[in-house]
Amino acid sequence: MASPDDLTLASPSLYAARKGVYPKRIDGPFRRFKWLVMLVTLAIYYGTPWIRWDRGPYAPDQAVLVDLAHRRFYMFQIEIWPHEFYYVAGLLIMAGIGLFLVTSAVGRAWCGYACPQTVWTDLFQHVDRLIDGERNAQIRLANAPWTLGKVARRALKVAIYLTIAFWTGGAWIMYFADAPTLTHDFWTGQAAPVAYGTVAVLTATTFVLGGFMREQVCIYMCPWPRIQTAMMDEKSLMVTYKDWRGEPRGSTKKALAQPGAFGDCVDCNQCVAVCPTGIDIREGPQIGCITCALCIDACDHVMQQVGRPRGLIDYCTLEDVAAEKAGEAPRPVWKTLLHPRTLIYFGVWSAIGAAMLFSLGQRTRLDLAVQHERSPLYVQLSDGTIRNNYTLKVRNMETRPRRVAIGVSGLAGAELWTETGRRETATRRVELALAPDSVTRVRLFVAAPTTGPERQDFTIAARGLDGDPRGDSDIIQFDRPEEDE
């Protein structure tokens, strides 16, 4: 009978030690597309805060700015106020549905090309090649004893990692304040402590996740691969090894010696050598595959060298693989993309985008909120007139000063004045001067004769006096005292 100690020793370990991944350099259409996406995304991230956009003298001139101090979000010509946060929510929903759409159509293309973890990992891997050399040189250096030369290479590489990570964190805070001003304040020690803290945190996370953990983030930490696998089926495009064509594997020498005994795969392992996550695509679909398609470039290059047709590893659906195995011609790519699930995702995504654009085009830039003061509920003046008091908040959402008129409708004989005026100067409307991009608070007095029903509904409305007819109104209630019995 086995002892408890023997059972403990026999139980498998739940910890898998990380194996170093040293991707080999490869050239091909997918690698060049990956270069293009990396350069474009990094240029957008680092360069966007420095783009200027003229909004007039009363608003910031940074094209994209999250102005937390004034609770505004600017994106070129669009300005979002706190009460319009549903636009930001709409953008987040569109981003989520967009990920569903991309996954349904072309598999994990987001993970393979545009995910920030992928982009920065790819950048750090190029730094590795620059400092340590190509794949074989990196492996030799990793296994070599620590010498002065190895320490110097590691120190130089870590310094470059930290520089990239620091500029990554520094670029992020530029989205929350004027970039030139914040840069000056940051380097002169005048920036807010939260700016230094944010840069420190983002520097550390970029340095660790992109410089050292790399594929571990994609395989173990990120939940998105688990979600994507539930969204993909035999109609989804993915990087696929055609085992019916490649098996059994054998070198070119064996294939020449025994014609017909081996498949097209020459077992060169180039698909494994170029993989940034270190997986073997020949083992079938797996969570470690980010669909970067670098293995396709490597395999096509080998197939060309040995005189065999390309596409042993290819971007295709499982349905097309089965059809090709049966001798049928694969479907065109456009037919692959136009399946019902993809069309549904695209329709929902487009509908949300169109609704947001329509709403942006129809929204007013003048907003009015009215609150009836309840203490006292009303006041009966000496001439029998009933007066109600209201607190108005008039929001000017334009980046220029405006004059507006506050008026009432549906209340016969009404007179209006503000706390700075008098009953003797009351009129049917009052005019207010609004500062640009601001909320003006004013106390409004509304008086009317007691004739008519005991309770009347009427409208208080704000209208611009600059030729812009757009304005919001708020319907409130006018109360008169009950008659003595």
C-alpha positions in Angstrom: 0.0 0.0 0.0 1.4 3.4 -1.0 2.2 5.9 1.8 0.9 9.5 1.8 4.4 10.6 1.0 4.5 8.4 -2.1 1.1 9.8 -3.3 2.3 13.4 -2.8 5.4 12.7 -4.8 3.4 11.1 -7.6 0.9 13.9 -8.0 1.5 16.0 -11.1 2.7 19.6 -10.6 0.3 22.4 -11.5 3.1 24.7 -12.3 4.6 24.8 -15.8 8.0 26.5 -15.9 8.4 29.0 -18.7 10.4 28.0 -21.7 12.2 30.7 -23.4 10.8 31.8 -26.8 13.2 33.3 -29.3 11.3 33.9 -32.6 13.3 33.7 -35.8 13.3 36.6 -38.2 11.2 35.9 -41.3 10.0 37.9 -44.3 6.8 37.6 -46.1 3.4 39.3 -46.8 2.1 38.6 -43.3 5.3 39.8 -41.6 5.2 43.0 -43.7 1.6 43.6 -42.8 2.5 43.0 -39.1 5.3 45.7 -39.6 2.8 48.1 -41.1 0.2 47.6 -38.3 2.9 48.0 -35.6 4.2 51.2 -37.1 0.7 52.7 -37.6 -0.5 51.8 -34.1 2.6 53.1 -32.4 2.5 56.3 -34.4 -1.1 56.8 -33.4 -0.5 56.2 -29.8 2.7 58.3 -29.4 1.7 61.0 -31.8 -2.0 61.7 -31.2 -1.6 63.9 -28.1 0.6 66.3 -30.2 -2.0 66.9 -32.9 -3.5 70.4 -32.6 -7.1 71.3 -33.4 -8.4 74.9 -33.4 -11.6 75.2 -31.4 -11.4 78.9 -30.9 -10.0 81.0 -28.0 -12.1 79.5 -25.3 -11.3 75.7 -25.6 -8.1 73.6 -25.6 -6.4 73.1 -29.0 -5.4 69.5 -28.4 -7.1 67.2 -30.9 -7.8 64.4 -28.5 -8.0 65.3 -24.8 -9.7 63.8 -21.7 -10.0 67.0 -19.7 -10.8 65.6 -16.2 -10.4 69.0 -14.5 -13.3 70.5 -16.5 -15.0 67.2 -17.1 -14.8 67.2 -20.9 -13.8 64.8 -23.6 -12.5 66.2 -26.9 -12.0 64.3 -30.1 -11.2 66.6 -32.9 -14.5 68.5 -33.6 -16.5 66.4 -31.1 -16.9 67.6 -27.5 -18.5 65.3 -25.0 -19.9 66.7 -21.7 -20.5 64.6 -18.5 -24.2 64.3 -19.2 -23.4 63.0 -22.7 -21.3 60.1 -21.4 -23.6 57.7 -23.3 -21.6 58.5 -26.4 -18.5 57.1 -24.7 -20.5 54.1 -23.6 -21.6 53.7 -27.2 -18.0 53.8 -28.4 -17.1 51.1 -25.9 -20.0 48.9 -27.1 -19.0 49.4 -30.7 -15.4 48.4 -29.8 -16.7 45.2 -28.1 -19.0 44.3 -31.0 -16.2 45.2 -33.4 -14.0 42.6 -31.7 -16.8 40.0 -32.1 -17.1 41.0 -35.8 -13.3 40.6 -36.4 -13.2 37.3 -34.5 -16.2 35.9 -36.5 -14.7 37.0 -39.8 -11.0 36.5 -39.5 -10.4 34.7 -36.2 -7.9 36.1 -33.8 -6.5 38.8 -36.1 -6.9 41.4 -33.3 -4.6 39.3 -31.1 -2.1 38.7 -33.9 -1.7 42.3 -35.1 -3.3 45.1 -33.1 -3.5 44.0 -29.5 -1.2 46.3 -27.4 0.4 43.3 -25.8 1.3 41.9 -29.2 2.5 45.3 -30.6 4.9 46.0 -27.6 6.0 42.3 -27.4 6.9 42.5 -31.1 8.8 45.7 -30.5 10.8 44.2 -27.6 11.6 41.1 -29.7 13.1 43.4 -32.4 15.2 45.0 -29.6 16.4 41.4 -28.7 17.6 40.8 -32.2 19.3 44.2 -32.3 21.3 43.6 -29.1 21.7 39.8 -28.9 21.5 38.8 -32.6 19.3 36.3 -34.3 17.5 33.3 -32.8 20.5 30.9 -32.5 22.7 33.7 -31.0 20.0 34.5 -28.5 19.7 30.9 -27.4 23.5 30.6 -27.1 23.7 33.8 -25.0 20.8 32.7 -22.8 22.6 29.4 -22.0 26.1 30.9 -21.7 27.6 31.7 -18.2 27.5 35.2 -16.9 30.4 37.1 -18.2 31.2 40.8 -18.4 30.0 40.8 -22.1 26.7 39.1 -21.2 26.1 41.5 -18.3 26.8 44.5 -20.6 24.4 43.2 -23.3 21.7 42.5 -20.7 22.2 46.0 -19.1 21.9 47.7 -22.5 18.8 45.7 -23.4 17.1 46.4 -20.1 17.9 50.1 -20.5 16.2 50.1 -24.0 13.2 48.2 -22.5 12.9 50.9 -19.7 13.2 53.7 -22.3 10.4 52.3 -24.4 8.3 51.6 -21.3 8.9 55.0 -19.9 7.8 56.7 -23.1 4.8 54.5 -23.2 3.7 55.6 -19.8 4.6 59.2 -20.6 2.5 59.2 -23.8 -0.5 58.0 -21.9 -0.7 60.9 -19.5 -0.5 63.3 -22.4 -4.1 62.4 -23.3 -5.3 63.9 -20.0 -3.6 67.4 -20.2 -2.1 69.7 -22.8 0.9 67.7 -24.1 3.5 70.5 -24.4 2.6 72.1 -21.1 2.5 68.8 -19.3 5.9 67.8 -20.8 7.5 71.0 -19.5 5.9 70.6 -16.1 6.9 66.9 -15.9 10.6 67.5 -16.6 10.8 70.6 -14.4 9.1 68.8 -11.4 6.0 70.9 -11.5 3.5 68.2 -12.6 0.9 66.8 -10.3 2.0 63.7 -8.2 -0.6 61.6 -10.0 1.2 62.2 -13.3 4.5 60.8 -11.9 2.6 57.9 -10.3 0.8 57.0 -13.5 4.0 57.0 -15.5 5.7 54.9 -12.9 2.9 52.3 -12.9 2.6 52.1 -16.7 6.4 52.0 -17.1 6.6 49.0 -14.8 3.7 47.1 -16.4 5.0 47.7 -19.9 8.5 46.7 -18.9 7.4 43.5 -17.2 4.6 42.4 -19.5 6.2 43.3 -22.8 9.8 42.7 -21.9 9.6 39.5 -19.9 6.2 37.8 -19.6 5.3 38.2 -23.3 3.4 35.1 -24.5 2.6 34.2 -20.9 0.1 37.1 -20.9 -1.6 35.8 -24.0 -1.7 32.2 -22.9 -2.5 32.5 -19.2 -3.5 36.1 -18.2 -5.7 37.3 -21.0 -9.4 36.2 -20.9 -10.1 37.1 -24.5 -8.6 33.9 -26.0 -11.1 31.9 -24.0 -14.0 34.0 -25.2 -12.8 33.9 -28.8 -12.7 30.1 -28.8 -16.4 30.0 -28.0 -17.1 32.4 -30.9 -15.2 30.5 -33.6 -16.4 27.5 -35.6 -15.7 25.6 -38.8 -16.7 28.8 -40.8 -14.1 31.1 -39.1 -10.9 31.9 -40.8 -7.8 30.8 -38.9 -4.3 29.7 -39.4 -4.5 25.9 -40.1 -2.1 23.1 -40.8 -3.4 20.8 -43.5 -2.4 17.5 -41.9 -3.9 15.5 -44.7 -1.3 17.0 -47.0 1.6 17.2 -44.7 1.6 13.8 -42.9 3.5 11.7 -42.5 6.4 14.1 -42.1 9.8 13.4 -43.6 12.9 15.2 -44.7 13.4 15.9 -48.4 16.1 13.2 -48.5 13.7 10.6 -47.2 11.0 11.8 -49.6 13.3 11.4 -52.6 14.3 7.9 -51.4 10.8 6.7 -50.9 8.4 8.6 -53.3 4.9 8.8 -52.1 5.7 7.6 -48.6 5.8 11.0 -47.0 3.7 14.2 -47.1 4.8 17.7 -48.0 5.9 18.6 -44.4 9.7 18.2 -44.3 9.7 18.6 -40.5 12.0 21.6 -40.6 10.4 23.2 -37.6 10.5 26.6 -39.2 6.9 27.2 -38.3 7.8 26.7 -34.6 11.0 28.8 -34.9 9.2 31.9 -36.1 6.2 31.7 -33.7 6.1 34.5 -31.1 4.4 32.3 -28.6 6.5 29.2 -29.3 3.7 26.8 -30.3 3.6 24.1 -32.9 0.7 24.9 -35.3 0.9 21.3 -36.6 -0.6 20.1 -33.4 -3.9 21.8 -34.4 -5.8 24.9 -33.1 -4.7 25.9 -29.7 -5.1 28.8 -27.3 -1.5 29.9 -27.7 -2.0 30.7 -31.4 -2.6 34.4 -31.9 -3.1 34.1 -35.6 -0.2 36.3 -36.6 0.4 34.0 -39.6 4.2 34.2 -39.5 4.2 30.4 -39.7 2.5 30.7 -43.1 5.4 33.0 -44.3 8.0 30.5 -43.0 6.2 27.4 -44.5 5.6 29.0 -47.9 9.3 29.9 -48.0 10.3 26.3 -47.3 7.8 24.9 -49.8 9.2 27.2 -52.5 12.7 25.9 -51.7 11.7 22.3 -52.0 9.5 22.8 -55.0 6.2 22.0 -53.5 3.0 24.1 -53.6 2.4 26.8 -51.0 -0.4 26.6 -48.5 0.6 23.7 -46.3 -0.1 26.1 -43.5 -2.7 28.6 -44.6 -5.3 31.1 -43.6 -8.5 29.2 -44.2 -11.6 27.7 -42.6 -12.0 24.1 -41.4 -14.8 23.7 -43.9 -12.4 24.7 -46.7 -9.7 22.3 -45.5 -12.2 19.5 -45.6 -13.4 20.5 -49.0 -9.8 20.7 -50.3 -9.1 17.3 -48.8 -12.0 15.9 -50.8 -10.7 17.4 -54.0 -13.1 20.4 -54.2 -12.1 24.0 -54.8 -12.1 26.2 -51.8 -14.6 29.0 -51.6 -13.6 32.6 -52.4 -12.7 34.7 -49.3 -15.6 37.0 -49.8 -18.0 34.1 -49.5 -16.2 33.0 -46.3 -16.7 36.4 -44.8 -20.4 36.7 -45.7 -21.9 34.2 -43.3 -24.9 35.0 -41.1 -23.1 35.6 -37.8 -20.7 38.0 -39.4 -23.5 39.9 -41.1 -25.5 40.1 -37.8 -22.5 41.6 -36.0 -21.8 44.0 -38.8 -25.5 45.1 -38.8 -25.6 45.7 -35.1 -22.2 47.5 -35.2 -23.4 49.7 -38.1 -26.7 50.5 -36.5 -25.1 51.7 -33.2 -22.6 53.8 -35.2 -25.3 55.3 -37.4 -27.5 56.1 -34.3 -24.6 57.9 -32.6 -23.8 59.9 -35.7 -27.5 60.9 -36.0 -27.6 61.9 -32.4 -24.4 63.9 -32.6 -25.9 65.8 -35.6 -29.2 66.5 -33.8 -27.9 67.4 -30.3 -28.4 70.9 -29.0 -25.6 73.0 -27.7 -27.8 74.8 -25.2 -29.3 73.0 -22.3 -31.7 74.1 -19.5 -32.4 72.4 -16.2 -35.2 73.9 -13.9 -35.8 73.1 -10.3 -38.9 74.5 -8.5 -38.1 75.8 -5.1 -40.4 74.3 -2.5 -39.8 76.5 0.5 -42.0 78.3 0.2 -44.1 76.5 -2.4 -45.5 79.8 -3.6 -45.9 83.4 -2.5 -49.1 85.5 -2.9 -48.1 89.1 -3.5 -50.1 92.1 -2.3 -51.9 92.5 -5.6 -53.1 88.9 -5.5 -50.5 87.7 -8.0 -48.9 84.3 -7.4 -45.1 84.1 -7.5 -43.1 80.9 -7.8 -39.3 80.7 -7.5 -37.1 78.5 -9.7 -33.4 77.7 -9.9 -32.2 77.5 -13.4 -29.0 75.9 -14.7 -28.2 77.0 -18.3 -25.5 75.1 -20.0 -23.6 76.7 -22.9 -21.9 73.8 -24.7 -20.2 76.0 -27.3 -16.7 77.3 -27.1 -17.8 81.0 -27.4 -19.9 83.4 -25.3 -23.6 83.5 -26.0 -26.6 85.5 -25.1 -29.8 83.6 -24.4 -33.4 84.6 -23.6 -35.4 82.8 -20.9 -39.1 82.9 -21.6 -42.4 81.2 -20.7 -45.3 80.0 -22.7 -48.7 78.7 -21.8 -49.1 81.1 -18.8 -51.2 84.2 -19.4 -50.0 87.4 -17.9 -46.7 85.9 -16.7 -43.8 88.2 -15.7 -40.2 87.2 -15.1 -37.3 88.7 -13.3 -34.0 87.4 -11.8 -32.5 87.9 -8.3 -30.6 90.9 -9.7 -33.7 92.6 -11.0 -36.9 93.9 -9.5 -40.7 93.3 -9.9 -41.1 96.8 -11.4 -38.8 95.9 -14.3 -40.3 92.4 -14.9 -41.0 91.4 -18.6 -42.1 88.3 -20.5 -38.5 87.2 -20.8 -35.1 87.8 -19.3 -31.7 87.8 -21.1 -28.6 86.1 -19.8 -25.0 86.3 -20.9 -23.3 82.9 -20.8 -19.6 82.3 -20.6 -18.2 79.8 -23.2 -18.2 76.1 -22.3 -19.9 76.7 -18.9 -22.9 76.3 -16.7 -24.6 79.4 -15.5 -26.8 79.2 -12.4 -29.6 81.8 -11.9 -32.6 82.3 -9.7 -35.8 83.1 -11.6 -39.0 84.6 -10.3 -42.3 83.9 -12.2 -45.4 85.8 -11.3 -48.9 85.5 -12.8 -52.5 86.5 -11.9 -54.6 84.2 -9.9 -57.4 83.9 -12.4 -57.9 80.5 -14.0 -57.5 77.0 -12.6 -55.8 76.4 -9.3 -52.9 74.6 -11.1 -51.4 75.4 -14.5 -48.7 73.7 -16.6 -46.4 76.0 -18.6 -43.1 75.9 -20.3 -39.8 77.6 -19.5 -37.5 77.6 -22.5 -34.1 78.9 -23.3 -33.4 80.3 -26.8 -30.2 81.6 -28.3 -30.1 85.2 -29.5 -27.3 84.5 -32.0 -29.5 83.1 -34.8 -29.2 79.5 -33.6 -32.8 78.2 -33.1 -31.7 75.1 -31.2 -32.5 75.1 -27.5 -33.9 72.9 -24.9 -37.0 73.5 -22.8 -38.1 72.2 -19.5 -41.8 71.8 -18.6 -42.6 72.8 -15.0 -45.8 73.4 -13.1 -47.2 76.7 -11.8 -49.2 76.4 -8.5 -51.8 78.9 -7.2 -53.2 78.9 -3.7 -56.5 77.2 -2.9 -59.4 79.6 -2.3 -60.7 79.9 1.2 -63.9 78.1 1.9 
